[in-house]
Amino acid sequence: MSSDISGTRRFRTIYIEETARESPVALHILKRFPDVPRVFIRNYKDVFNRPRQDTRWQARYPALILAVQPGPHVFPGPEVCQSFGFKAFFYASLLLNCPFDCEYCFLQGMYPSAYTVAFVNTDDFIRSIREEAAQHESMLLALSYDTDLPAFENTFPYVRTLSDALRNHPGLTLEFRSKSAVTSIYTEIPPSENILFAFSLSPREIAGRFENGAPGTEARLHAAETAIAAGHHIRLCFDPIFIGEVPDRVYEDFYAEVFSRLPAENIRDASHGFFRMNRSFFGNIAKSRPDSRLFAADYEVKDDVLSFSQDQMHLIREKHLDVLARYLPKEKIFTL
C-alpha cells in the first residue's frame, strides 16, 4: 500500500451517497480522481456493512466511500485511550478506517470493511464540536481515533479545515495523531496552543515488522522535526509497546535517538502504552490474519481487554519510564 493517501493514490472505486454527491468536499475529492470508476449508492452502510467481506483483499485494492454522517458527530473518548489529564475527553471521526495496514490495528476487528469512508458534511461536525466544547471548561478532542487524518490531507484538507474553524475556541484542544510523512500541514497551519500534532513512533524493528504501508521511523521523525521547526509543540506517542518482540535495549536506544533529534522543550508531553485490544476485535482479526504470530500469542484478559501480563507490563514500564525521565519531566509522561 502507499505510505500516504495522496492525489496520485489509486482507489479501485469511489462509492458516492446520493446525498453527498454535490457537497464541496465530495466535488473536491472527485476532482482529484477523475478517472476512478464511480458508483452511486443510497447509504454508505450498504457497502461498508455488507456481510462476509474480505478485508485483506480490500486492504490491497482500496476503495473510497463518500458519505454524509447524520450524527451524532462527537463521542466520549474510550477508556483504552489516554486522556492526558483532561476530564472532558472526546473524539470525532470524519474518516472511518486508515490508509495504513498496521498488523496490530484494532480497526481491522472493529469494522466489517477495510474501505475508507470520508464524511463530507464538515460543517455539521464543526457545529457539533463547538456545541460539545461549550459545555466544558477544558476539552481534548481526538480527531484521528478511527483513522490517520493527516495522511488524507492531500486528498481533502480535513486538518486545515478543522484547524481554521476551531483554533480559537476557548478551552478546546484538537489532537491530530499520525504516522504520516506529510509535512506541508506543519508549515501551512500556524502554531496554536489548542492545535496539537501527535506523532506515533516505534523502533525501526517494530515499524518494519508490524506497520505495513506506513512511513518508516525515519520519515516520521523528519515530520516531527518539521513540525517543531515550524513552531509547533508536539506530542509523542510510544504506543503500542511490545514485549518480547525485540530486546528491551532496542527501546532504550530508540528513546535516545528520538530525544537527540526532538528537543524536549518543544515536546508538550508523551504517552506510553502497551499493545492491548478489545477481546471481540482481537478474535475478529485472528480469523482474518491466521498467519500472524501476533494474534496467535497468549495474553491476559482484564475487563474484556487483551494485553500482556500485568507483571510483565509493570516491569517493562518501570524500566522505560526510568529512561524517558532522562529526557522529560515525569509529569509530562502519561501511561495507560
Secondary structure as GFF3:
##gff-version 3
##sequence-region A 1 336
A	DSSP	beta_strand	14	17	.	.	.	ID=ss1
A	DSSP	alpha_helix	24	32	.	.	.	ID=ss2
A	DSSP	beta_strand	38	41	.	.	.	ID=ss3
A	DSSP	alpha_helix	45	48	.	.	.	ID=ss4
A	DSSP	alpha_helix	55	60	.	.	.	ID=ss5
A	DSSP	beta_strand	64	67	.	.	.	ID=ss6
A	DSSP	beta_strand	75	76	.	.	.	ID=ss7
A	DSSP	beta_strand	88	91	.	.	.	ID=ss8
A	DSSP	beta_strand	95	96	.	.	.	ID=ss9
A	DSSP	beta_strand	101	102	.	.	.	ID=ss10
A	DSSP	alpha_helix	107	110	.	.	.	ID=ss11
A	DSSP	beta_strand	116	119	.	.	.	ID=ss12
A	DSSP	alpha_helix	122	133	.	.	.	ID=ss13
A	DSSP	beta_strand	139	142	.	.	.	ID=ss14
A	DSSP	three_ten_helix	149	152	.	.	.	ID=ss15
A	DSSP	alpha_helix	158	166	.	.	.	ID=ss16
A	DSSP	beta_strand	172	178	.	.	.	ID=ss17
A	DSSP	alpha_helix	184	188	.	.	.	ID=ss18
A	DSSP	beta_strand	195	200	.	.	.	ID=ss19
A	DSSP	alpha_helix	204	210	.	.	.	ID=ss20
A	DSSP	beta_strand	211	212	.	.	.	ID=ss21
A	DSSP	alpha_helix	217	229	.	.	.	ID=ss22
A	DSSP	beta_strand	234	241	.	.	.	ID=ss23
A	DSSP	alpha_helix	248	261	.	.	.	ID=ss24
A	DSSP	three_ten_helix	264	266	.	.	.	ID=ss25
A	DSSP	beta_strand	267	274	.	.	.	ID=ss26
A	DSSP	beta_strand	276	278	.	.	.	ID=ss27
A	DSSP	alpha_helix	279	288	.	.	.	ID=ss28
A	DSSP	beta_strand	300	302	.	.	.	ID=ss29
A	DSSP	beta_strand	305	307	.	.	.	ID=ss30
A	DSSP	alpha_helix	310	324	.	.	.	ID=ss31
A	DSSP	three_ten_helix	330	332	.	.	.	ID=ss32
A	DSSP	beta_strand	333	335	.	.	.	ID=ss33
###
